[in-house]
Amino acid sequence: MSLRLRLAMWYAGLSVLVVAVACIYSYAVHNRTHYDELDRVIHETAIRLADELAEAPGARALILGRPVGSGVRLLNERGETLFQSSAAADAPLIDLQKLRASTNARAYAAVARIAPSIHDSGTGRGWFGLVYGQSGERYRVFVIPVEGGDYLALTTPLSRIDRAMQRFAILMLAIGAAGGVAAFGAGWAIAGRALYPVAALTESAATIARSREFSRRVAESSSRDELGRLSRTFNAMLASLEAAYDSQVRFVSAASHELRAPLTVVQANLDLLQSRELSEDDRAISVREALRESERMARLVADLLVLARADAGVPIRRESVELDRVVLDVLNETRHLTRGQRVELTHLEPGTVLGDPDRLKQLFLNVVENAIKYTGGRGRISVEIRRMPGSIEVAVSDEGIGIHAEELPRVFDRFFRADAARMRDPAGSGLGLSIAHWVATEHGGSISLKSSPGEGTTVRIRLPAGAA
């Protein structure tokens, strides 16, 4: 069942419920009002005639013979008729015993009990009842005792009111049915109009899924309702997917390019080694080149695996790590990479962080190795560890080739390498700073670069301080 049909049915159901309650209550009020009004007229007429009979008992025939709109009977205790007007000739006989047993029987329908009484039709000195004719028509009866032990009975047919109430009930049913149909139609139209943006969104999403054109966007609604927010959110999601897709394409292309170069060198050297005319010196050179390129491929694959785990959301370990010890280990391990550069620890403030010691070591190794790699033979590399309020900052400064301002925003992109860096180290992969950025952010910290061409680069890594 479609959402549009469900909304239309809910709207129609609620509307029918409201209309049904209104129609039932209207019928109840209308029904009770008519029957209570008739009871009031009969009651007042009977009281007036009884009072006149008490005042002038000798004028019985004159008083009871006047037209009063109801059939008038004078009955004795045994129910025998002592007098009846011409209007009571067609009315059914009255059994006083049965009438007393059904004291104050209501003429209105049972559903009319929910409506309040508009007129006070209290019986006072008599009681109401219902009698039925031979063909089943109803008569309203009111009996009141009079002087001499007799009873005055007024009888009025209910056929006209009963037929009017039947027609009114049919009218209410017709109104309820018409209201339900109209409510369903209105609900269907309103739901279709309200869900049109959703249908357009669904069609656009299906088209994008088929064509994989993530650059396409759905039409955004200018309204600030839920559908407007949905279209804007969907476009934001498409922008994110487009960026991720483009990044993946660039990543695969760059990874393929970076892997193809060492593979080509390895393959070429293996082909040379198969040659029988190759001298021992050339053979040793080919082996060294193949080994160097295979080591480069191994580092590249290891870096790619780290980034793949980062994309997969693999959590890192959390334990207390003495950051100063990690940095000192990195400095000791990288001293063999220097070619005349001076690596100095200029400031040290011990501190601990919560994190993965292996990942943190990889972070500082990448940064320090970059500083050594792009600094000249007599350059100086300084490392500082400072405690900040709630964090620890490690700064690595070099006197290397530096980075141009327009290239700084992209230094953390995968496989991105500045032109000067490519000339300085053609064998680099451009993944070191990407991994460093992931490790820093995964530990709740940050990494930033400040650099000027020819003046050097300063990398600042700030991590949240942990328990000592």
Disulfide bonds with the S-S distance in Angstrom:
none
